[in-house]
């Protein structure tokens, strides 16, 4: 059973490009995959153990990973394809494929880069069954990866179940190698993007959705039910939530009905998809952990200026001497090398944890260098346990009452051992400023008294869904506004709604009639299919659907 991985979460709004060098840092061939992932609680670790438990021989071929960032350059993608092709050519007697992808890889000139990789595998290994394992944030509003026998995804955010999902993928694929029929896969999509702050699986709406998915899996003939949460920072034709139910072929109707249940629940719980963050100003001095989410690494955000530093420094300056002072903050990737000053030395200059003018100017700091390390440590927390992580060199520096960890390469501090590996006792600090999102909670929740989400500047905003983008991504507050697309990825019909200065108003052609029982969100379009409705007033009923339902959000006049 071949083991493959091409993993990148692409932020299409970032002005920074992702080249081959970003993947080269974690580029594994053959036995290197076993060395890096055997015994770890990762997806590939689950692939290896799951295949062995099923009586199959795992054959690691190729895996590459890159830190979330901007659109992947075409040359980098072609190099990945060439390496993948070479690995498949060199492989002998492959009967099936376990393939880890994120679900949000975006490449110049590719409509669906991950679909392109699957087609390459199909061409090289015709007739072999393929199981795809996706990140929970995969965008699946439109049907994707149709030419794949098995598709599953993470169930938790923070992602603490990757190992178990790897085992599930191997377990579901194994029977197909022995001649069992390919299971039926039902898909439903919802072109809705939830604010990242609202995507924890312990909170609504994902908690209720996953509880329903677990009840569905307990039914006879159902093999798997997956909720794909979607990724708000990718502007694609399939951005949004997806629901997939896999069942035995003789339970296909049950799978279709179960997928409808998940879609209906997601539609009804849509208002809870909005998240809120407090501004970083005035929040930095509160005890606990303050999570700066506007420029977090694992969303590929381009903003690298650490806004929280300014507010912490300001709060410190306004306090009287002897008051508890926030001192620890994991800074963004810093280009200034503290190693040149050495331990006990001093350095002054702009903190270049900054990547573009959108973030404002760099922050000028004078720091004392406390420790310099190679930045290598092993995860000890519940996420990716056992994996070795490299920060590309790291330094512990002090700027007044503020301690910083600066890195040579961007790594999100999901694991507290990032600090421990540098000799930092986090228990000695009053406030921790951590660059990240929900993933931080897995390792840090037992160590802090609470979390405050800090909405630092930047677009798209990380905490609220009140934003629109270049024509495809919608607000979770109103996903049917300008540019909203149907489940097949095609533009919706009807009026595009209100336009902003400089935008062109575009009308889309009608595509198909709505299903019976369709609920209309507004007079400019149907919430469940691509068609415009007749001029309507608020509360009017759709003239094309039976049974008719009241229009909840129609404007006084419509198109």
Buried (B, 14 or more C-beta within 10 A) or exposed (E): BBBBBBBBBBBBBBEBEBBBEBBEEBBBBBEEBBEBBBEBBBBBBBBBBBBEEBEBEBBBBBBBBBBBBBBBBEEBBEBBBEBBBEBBEEBEEBBBBBBBBBBBBBBEEBEBBBBBBBEBBBEBBEEBBBBBBBBBBBBBBBBBBEEBBBBBBBBBBBBBBBBBBBBBBBBBBBBBBEEEEEBBBBBBBBBBBBBBBBBBBEBEBBBBBBEBBEEBBEBEBBBBBBBBBBBBBBBBBBBBBBBBBBBBEEBBEBBBBBBBBBBBBBBEBBEBBBBEBBEBBEBBBBBBBBBBBBBBBBBBBBBBBBBBBBBBBBBBEEBEEEEEBBBBBBBBBBBBEBBEBEEEBEBEEBBBBBBBEBBBEBBEBEBBBBBBBEBEBBBBBBBBBBBEBBBBBBBBBBBBBBBBBBBBBBBBBBBBBBBEBBEBEBEEBBBBBBBBBBBBBBBBEEEBEEBBBBBBBBEBBBBBBEBBBEBBBBBBBBBBBBBBBBBBBBBBBBBBBEEEEEBEEEEBEEBEEBEEEBBBBBBBBBBBBBBBBEEBEBEBBBEBBEEBBEBEBBBEEBB
